[in-house]
């Protein structure tokens, strides 16, 4: 399974989002630190989920990182998050 699909599956399972967009933005980072040939190193993720209700920005980020788990997070160089209820 690709990292993109793995990210989507884990976030769907943990946060039940009403909106989820996972964009592999790796190619725009070609030549920069962490770039990997073939992509799947830099991601932009947009999530809208009721699971974030009552959480501050830091708590939302922690919830996403917990959902992805340390093993998957360790295989991603950059993860930009746009999180809201």
C-alpha positions as CSV (number, residue, x, y, z in Angstrom):
1,X,0.0,0.0,0.0
2,X,1.3,3.5,-0.8
3,X,2.0,5.9,2.0
4,X,-0.7,8.2,0.6
5,X,-3.3,5.4,0.9
6,X,-2.0,4.4,4.3
7,X,-2.3,8.0,5.6
8,X,-5.9,8.2,4.2
9,X,-6.9,4.8,5.8
10,X,-5.5,5.6,9.2
11,X,-7.1,9.1,9.3
12,X,-10.4,7.7,8.1
13,X,-10.4,5.0,10.8
14,X,-9.3,7.3,13.7
15,X,-11.0,10.6,13.0
16,X,-14.1,9.7,10.8
17,X,-13.6,13.0,8.8
18,X,-16.4,14.5,6.8
19,X,-13.7,15.9,4.5
20,X,-10.2,14.5,3.9
21,X,-7.7,15.4,1.3
22,X,-4.2,14.0,1.2
23,X,-1.9,15.5,-1.4
24,X,1.6,14.2,-2.1
25,X,3.5,17.4,-2.6
26,X,6.9,15.8,-2.9
27,X,7.7,16.8,-6.5
28,X,7.6,20.5,-5.6
29,X,10.4,19.8,-3.1
30,X,12.8,18.1,-5.6
31,X,16.4,19.1,-4.7
32,X,15.4,20.0,-1.1
33,X,16.2,18.0,2.1
34,X,14.2,14.9,2.5
35,X,13.1,14.6,-1.1
36,X,12.9,10.9,-2.2
37,X,12.8,9.8,-5.8
38,X,9.3,8.5,-6.5
39,X,7.7,10.9,-4.1
40,X,5.8,10.1,-0.9
41,X,8.0,12.3,1.3
42,X,6.1,15.6,1.6
43,X,2.4,15.8,2.2
44,X,-0.4,18.4,2.6
45,X,-3.3,17.1,4.5
46,X,-6.7,18.8,4.9
47,X,-9.2,17.3,7.4
48,X,-12.6,18.4,8.6
49,X,-13.8,16.3,11.5
50,X,-16.1,16.5,14.5
51,X,-13.4,14.6,16.4
52,X,-11.5,18.0,16.6
53,X,-14.4,19.7,18.4
54,X,-13.2,21.4,21.6
55,X,-9.5,20.8,20.7
56,X,-7.0,23.5,20.4
57,X,-4.5,23.5,17.4
58,X,-1.9,21.6,19.3
59,X,-4.3,18.9,20.4
60,X,-5.6,18.5,16.8
61,X,-2.0,18.0,15.5
62,X,-1.3,15.5,18.3
63,X,-4.5,13.6,17.4
64,X,-3.4,13.3,13.7
65,X,0.1,12.2,14.7
66,X,-1.4,9.6,17.1
67,X,-3.7,8.3,14.3
68,X,-0.8,7.9,11.9
69,X,1.5,6.4,14.5
70,X,5.2,6.8,15.0
71,X,6.3,4.2,12.4
72,X,4.4,6.0,9.6
73,X,5.4,9.5,10.8
74,X,9.0,8.3,10.8
75,X,8.7,7.5,7.0
76,X,7.4,11.0,6.1
77,X,9.7,14.0,5.8
78,X,7.2,16.8,5.9
79,X,3.5,16.9,6.9
80,X,1.5,20.2,6.5
81,X,-1.8,20.0,8.3
82,X,-5.0,22.1,7.8
83,X,-7.3,20.9,10.5
84,X,-10.8,22.1,11.5
85,X,-14.2,20.9,12.8
